[in-house]
Structure formats: C-alpha cells, structure tokens
C-alpha cells in the first residue's frame, strides 16, 4: 500500500516536461507526428530545451485522488512543490498544507515529501545508499523512509529526475526509445472548448509495459506559451474488473509556476520532530 502511494506521488510530482518522445499513428482522429511533423517537433524541441534549462522550479499544486466506483469519492490536497538543480546535486520537496474530503470543508493538513540521498537520512550514520523519499505526516506524527532508486556511480552527480526515471515513467527525463517501448504516445485533436494555448500528450500503457500493473493511461496538458505542464491525469489499473471510466484516477495541477528564480536552500532541510514515532524503513528489496 505504501509503495503504491509513493509511486503515485513520484510519477505525478515529477512529470514536469514532456520531451524527446515521438507520437504514433492512432485512429479516432488523433493527430500524430506524421500528420503535423513540424508542429510536434517544434513543441517537443521547446520542451526539451526547457527541461535542460530548468535550474529551479516552484509552484502551487492541487493533487486529487478520485474513486468513481465508490460514489465518486475524492480527496483533494493542496500544497507547494520546490525543485532546484546545481552542478553537484538536485533537490525536490512537496509540502501539502490542506486537505478536503468530498464536499466537506477544507482543513489544515501538514504532510511533507522530500527526496534525499540515503547518506543524509538522520541518525543512520550515513549507511544508506541510493535515493530515498522521506514522508513526514504531522497529523499522525509518523516518518517513513522509502527507497526509490539504487545508488548510482560513485562521484557522478545525477539529477533526481533522471535517477528516479529509471524506476518511474518521468516523461522528459526518460529516453524516447524507452517511452515508446512502454507507451503508445499520441497527441489528441483539440476539443472545441479547450484552450488554444494548451496541447495534450497522451500515453497509453502497452500490454507488456513495466507500468501495466499500475496505470492504464497518463495524459499531460502543456502550456505552449510557457512550455510547462499545467495538468496531469493518470488512470490507475484498479479496481480490478471496472471499466476505465470507473477506475481510480489521480490528477495534479501545477499553478503559479516560478521558473529559475532563487529558492532558499533551507527549504530542502528537514528534521524529524521529537514527538514523532521512530521512522519506518522501506528499502527497494523489501
């Protein structure tokens, strides 16, 4: 259960840029690279450049989990996402601050996710390797350390997006050839009521994909003016036996993005409060 939830957080929080991926031919009027090669190539080239130029990124996020098969039950969480990259390392943090269940009143909800090098985990003596996700739940006073990637080559700094993409489909930091092996990638025709500034990229999970047990389809909407994603919609494989329309889905919106503006390094620091329980460890081989 923990692994499933953490995987969802990683996929939706880190899917910033859709780049370096070729669209395929699909029926039902879907436009593809073969029908509009210049437009698609231009969009992907701009997104790719945006990815490479990304030094810092800060935005408000809305994270929604919907269960259509359970009376459309949904949970909405709001918070802030921080990312920074330097020559030596990169940092990522998501702070959720409020939560709302269905039509209930929004309430304060303090839960943080920080991606760190295993050697930086508090009170471990630097004995843990690889990339770890720290989950701090201030409501139940618990901490979890979840390993999300093995250690990379010594003395070779790796971006957190690049490293995590070896385990999760982080579009834009995953090589195009691998994406095409795992997904059928298309650009659907725009709907009449959709914004002219947004373009949708759709990734349908192939039957033999490594992601087939977790997701059916992932859609990402890109703001062509800013060359940044504004919304991601991921359809889960559960509940089993339900149609795609009744399967759980996750949606995240990126709002009021600030790109390559200074972020205080202290934002990525964290401590385990004294009144928290002892942290739980979830290594990859667990």
C-alpha positions, 0 to 999 in steps of 0.5 A: 500500500505504501509503495503504491502511494509513493509511486503515485506521488513520484510519477505525478510530482515529477512529470514536469516536461514532456520531451524527446518522445515521438507520437504514433499513428492512432485512429479516432482522429488523433493527430500524430507526428506524421500528420503535423511533423513540424508542429510536434517537433517544434513543441517537443524541441521547446520542451526539451530545451526547457527541461535542460534549462530548468535550474529551479522550479516552484509552484502551487499544486492541487493533487486529487485522488478520485474513486468513481466506483465508490460514489465518486469519492475524492480527496483533494490536497493542496500544497507547494512543490520546490525543485532546484538543480546545481552542478553537484546535486538536485533537490525536490520537496512537496509540502501539502498544507490542506486537505478536503474530503468530498464536499466537506470543508477544507482543513489544515493538513501538514504532510511533507515529501522530500527526496534525499540521498540515503547518506543524509537520512538522520541518525543512520550514520550515513549507511544508506545508499541510493535515493530515498523519499522521506514522508513526514505526516504531522497529523499522525506524527509518523516518518517513513523512509522509502527507497526509490532508486539504487545508488548510482556511480560513485562521484557522478552527480545525477539529477533526481529526475533522471535517477528516479526515471529509471524506476518511474515513467518521468516523461522528459527525463526518460529516453524516447526509445524507452517511452515508446517501448512502454507507451503508445504516445499520441497527441489528441485533436483539440476539443472545441472548448479547450484552450488554444494555448494548451496541447495534450500528450497522451500515453497509453500503457502497452500490454507488456509495459513495466507500468501495466500493473499500475496505470492504464493511461497518463495524459499531460496538458502543456502550456505552449506559451510557457512550455510547462505542464499545467495538468496531469491525469493518470488512470490507475489499473484498479479496481480490478474488473471496472471499466476505465471510466470507473477506475481510480484516477489521480490528477495534479495541477501545477499553478503559479509556476516560478521558473529559475528564480532563487529558492532558499536552500533551507527549504530542502532541510528537514528534521524529524520532530521529537514527538514523532514515532521512530521512522519506518524503513522501506528499502527497494528489496523489501 
